[in-house]
């Protein structure tokens, strides 16, 4: 495909039409069509891409969607792909690209497309400023300056948009440049006729100051712009635009000194906006964020304005009272999106940070009386907010609250019996936070009182509910062995769930000291599992399940079996429905550990059928989410911020994939070959994970799953060999060490567990493993774990499949690669094999005239230094015996220790004393 004519290279009409069709295919709803188009696009040379895309962007007859896609691709080409493409363009094409981009921006009539062209302009300008600050596109800068001086408001907007996106476009700034920048920004920020220009110029001014965060002298020169910025903040907020306010938050966070001359004005404006109920919750929270951020980044400056902070405290507490009075709140299946950005949550966080930033001497006197009044209010919302405020200020006011801690704790304990369940829950949360903030003294002093009160809270709720039970109250009952039937009414769920979390917290802190409470706690926690799908219980239940299993394990096999019967169903259902990644992770962890503790037969056919469907849905969802993210990368609003969000989503998906792998690992290690018929419903999806086109985390975890099959389900695992043979070998060359590690480990367990069927594959693996080990950067921090897995795999092939390799050739090399430092499990395996070889007096290992023994003794010493050797492991005694055997020859021993440093000699001394 030739390059298009827009940048000086002629292209035929058919070639243009072909490219436009390709752009249409890239936004086609069909996944297959999009993938084919992506492959074709990736193979087009950079010159052709650049010129075709620029032509498509400028061609108004091409259709908006096609132009939009071309703009997104051109921006990406000139940003992430700049170094690969632009410098290789002929000089005349580079010139034409710059000329035509200016024309495109200047002549575009579609507002949305004009903004996209401005983004491309800014990206190109950024890349044409070299490391010395020299601007290699002066025509672009001149166009922007001329645009500001013109009478065309559209061109003002173009210039400001580019300057906002790339405030460094002037390159090295001398006094003359700074005067021009300041004059241009001031002219626009004072424009009273065009509010949009004022807003954009304020954002551009903020961006310029932020881009020069280390230039303190510049702050003084540009301080005159601050009144205009603050006015734009105020005006834009009342026009339902919080973009300038967001810029002010960034300034407070990054360059608070810039605000110094107008700090009081900034604080007064923020206080006004925070307290104005006509504004949106987000705008009020952003205004509060300015004050709170300054308390963290400009503490000395802010302590000079404590009167304004004192005025802010009532606003914060009032926002904490902004709670939903919904009788059915406890039955919500999932959190509303607004709940995560609620005034109450934001204000609680703000109070916490304010206390930590300014300290207890400033904040406690400002808050104490307000909180006491709130706790005495007949309105549950004020009592709730008062307790949460106490919880929030504890860390920052730690020193000032210590003398009144007894009084404060006793006050909070009273609210565990509050008539409103959400207040009782807040009391539980406050006690938990205080336990953290005032640790370890709090636990030592109050644990008996607090635990007893938490247990009473749960017991009293049960008693009250039993007395008021009716057929339509939504009760659920469970039994535990010969324990009584018991239940919970949904009105008390949050308090009970929060109390449950606090008890689990205390169990972790007190450890053996908590044993006396386990029977009572188990009895009260188990009913919560039946209410798992209530949002206010989910997190508590997720935390309680591993705790309950641990309690049951301590009590013995019968108790554990009964507990598993109660927990198994809720766990499986939770895996299929839990929306929160962190909670789901806890649940999947618990399930995988249950399985391993309970052993073969812990899941019946119904459990396995349900679990198979859930894991299949998780894997299918994983692939679907990846496709959705690829589509989003082609959409109109795609930018760096969107990309960061997409990467966060991807990390969450991969994290859940790791937990799917953990569950499968538990099943393979527990059920062995018997689980394979069940597993085959997932096989196509796991095979898809290791396709070469998949992202590297997919290939890593797909290989890990096959590693487990080989390790735990051999020799039957060989029937799947054609699925993983080539992926495992080819991924030994992967650029990502995590993938190489998974492949190397798989090749090692093939030798160890795979049986004779794997002999030829082990033979093929050896040269690939050796090549990775001998790579120049194989021992860098990034690569060392993968390399050590390769060394271990070679050792396993030598040990378990010696007929597959030339032992005489490879064994001396393997010895030279020891010791392993980072991967402790593989390191101990190599040391065990080394003991085998030494104990058999293998001539290649011992060496002629025992010449290799100094090397071997140093390997053993390093194993001790690196904590590879565990004294409880039989290998420690074997290694110690090797050392003792060498000691029987005085001359040989002296030769060995003469080559060791003091740390290595001390390590051997410890090994001999303890093993």
Buried (B, 14 or more C-beta within 10 A) or exposed (E): BBBBBBBBBEBEEEBBEBBBEBBBBBBEEEEEBBBBBBEBBEEBEBBBBBBBBBBBBBBEEBBEEBBBBBBBBBBBBBBEBBEEBBEEBEEEBBBBBBBBBBEBBBEBEEEBBBBBBBBBBBBBBBBBBEEEEEBEBEEBBEBBBEBBEEEEEEBBBBBBBBBBBBBBBBBEBEEEEBEBBBEBBBBBBBBEEBBBBBBBBBBBBBBBBBBBBEBEEBBEBBBEBBBBBBBBBBBBBEEEBBBBBBBBBBBBBBBBBBBBBBBEBBBBBBBBBBBBEEBEBBBBBBBBBBBBBBBBBBBEBBBEBBEBBBBBBEBBBBBBBBBEEEEEBBBBEEBEEEBEEBBBBBBBBBBBBBBBBBBBEBBBEBBBEBBEEBBEBEEBBBBBBBBBBBBBBBBBBBEBBEEEBEEBBEBBBEBBEBEBBBBBBBBBBBBBBBBBBBEEEBBEBBBEEBBEBBBBBBBBBBEEBBEEEEEEEEBBEBEBEEEEEBBBBBBBBBBBBBBBBBBBBBBEBBEEBBEEBBEBBBBBBBBBBBBBBBBBBBBBBBBBBBBBBBBBBEBEEEBBEBBBEBBBBBBBBBBBBBEBBEBBBBBBBBBBBBBBBBEEEBBEEEBBEBBBEBBBEBBEEBBEBBEEBBBBEBEBEBEEEBBEEBEEBBEBBBBBBBBBBBBBBBBBBBBBBEBBEBBEEBBEBBBBBBEEEBEBBBBBBBBBBBBBBBBBBBBEBBEBBEBBBEBBBBBBEBEBBBBBBBBBBBBBBBBBBBBEBBBEBBBBBBEBBBEBBEEEEBBEEEBBBBBBBBBBBBBBBBBBBEEBBEBEEBBEEBBEBBBBBBBBEBBBBBBBBBBEBBEEEBEBBBBEEBEBBBBBBBBBBBBBBBEBBEBEBEBBBBBBBBBEBBBEEEEBBEBBBEEBEEEBBBBBEBBBEEB
